[in-house]
Amino acid sequence: MKYLKITGKTKLQGEIKISGAKNAALPLLASTILAKNDIEIGNLPNVVDINTLLKLLEKLGSSYSKDKNRIKINTSTINNTKATYDIVKTMRASILVLGPLLARFGHCEVSLPGGCAIGQRPVDLHLKALEQMGATIEIKKGYIQATCENGLKGTKIVFDKVTVGGTENIIMAATLATGKTTIINAAKEPEIVQLCEVLQNAGVEITGVGSSKIEIEGTDGKLLDFKNFDIIPDRIEAGTYLCAAAITNSKITIQNVIPLHLEAVISKLEEMNFEIIQTEDSLTILPTEEIKPVNIITSEYPGFPTDMQAQFMALATQANGASTIDERLFENRFMHVSELLRLGADIHLNGNIATINGSGNSLNGTDVMATDLRASSALVLAALVAQGETNIHRIYHLDRGYEDLEGKLNKIGVNIKRFDE
């Protein structure tokens, strides 16, 4: 087991190039199941979650060649429609193969998913929607067994609540269905927008992209002719490094970003008294004389992302006053609080609301344990301003979603090293 050792209390400076978005790459890789041709994908992040999904696609019968952040993939050779527990248990995004496998082959088995323990994220909305499209779904021995002998049929689907994975799964399933599928209360994330754009370029008629109502005209089972594409930049990675600059009160420029995707994060940083200079594809954050407290409520895009909540909690420990974070999306996403308390943070929980008392709160390095992907990054941020050395254990969570974290942080002046336990 590996851990990170970070020596805190250093000023940062320089530039960081943001990698491709993991949360965009995962559904896009799953969508290649719908293709009849080889596809080249660029700006693919080199993180564990991507490698896990590639391993799953390979096990299903796909082949690919990879060179750094570029991949050429061929799914025309898929001859297996069972996504087994040994892979799916490590990453819940594996559920994204359900829609495209079912649409293409008319049957599949997908293990119920695992992944970060940040709360209940049931797949019942995915399954209910597929049933509305004519699928027969059974849960047996921990597997989703799905069949549709006569193919999926376009229909009107109203999600009871916004679901990113559910929206992605149904968009992919609908591309090969017969007739038109209408999704009401669809998620609006940039990652979903790119999925729709890639499918549009492959010949699928999709309207309402980026809105809560998406309509997909199915191809009646005809596989798609995909065009080559690049993955969009990772807005959560970008937000994390903005918080690294903010918590150390340093000037940093992040490159290869789409500022529009970060409007909610930028707005909260500006509320905390930071100035941010924007260009078409970069953001520069400047130091401030006083870090002000902030109140945050997480919500679906374009609201404040739950994936940035933990990082802002670490940042709030350095604010001059009390901040609040109201987590509205997941019921168990404050597991990082106990580890921040070990570092000396002053945080109080009342249900799904955390109050962080800043006042330039002095943190002290110690041993802490990562509990999920974004909690891991919060501990890294806190370690940057903690006195002495902080050892962050169970960093396999970090490796799931951050490409070359140590290299990027070293480049801007962080004293960070990886060790074996």
ABEGO torsion letter per residue (X at the ends): XBBBBBBBGBBBBEBBBBBBBAAAAAAAAAAAAABABBBBBBGBBBBAAAAAAAAAAAAAGBBBBBBEABBBBBAAABABABBBAAAAAABAAAAAAAAAAAAAAGBBBBBBBBEBBAEBBBAAAAAAAAAAAGBBBBBBGGBBBBBBAAEBBBBBBBBABBBAAAAAAAAAAAAABBEBBBBBGBBABAAAAAAAAAAAAAGBBBBGBGBABBBBBBAGGBBBBBBBBBBBBBAAAAAAAAAAAAAAGBBBBBBGBBAAAAAAAAAAAAAAGBBBBBBAABBBBBBBABBBBBBBBBBBOABBBAAAAAAAAAAAAABBEBBBBBBAABAAAAAAAAAAAAAGBBBBBBEABBBBBBGGBBBBBBBBBBABAAAAAAAAAAAAABBEBBBBBGAAAAAAABBGAAAAAAAAGBBBBBBBX
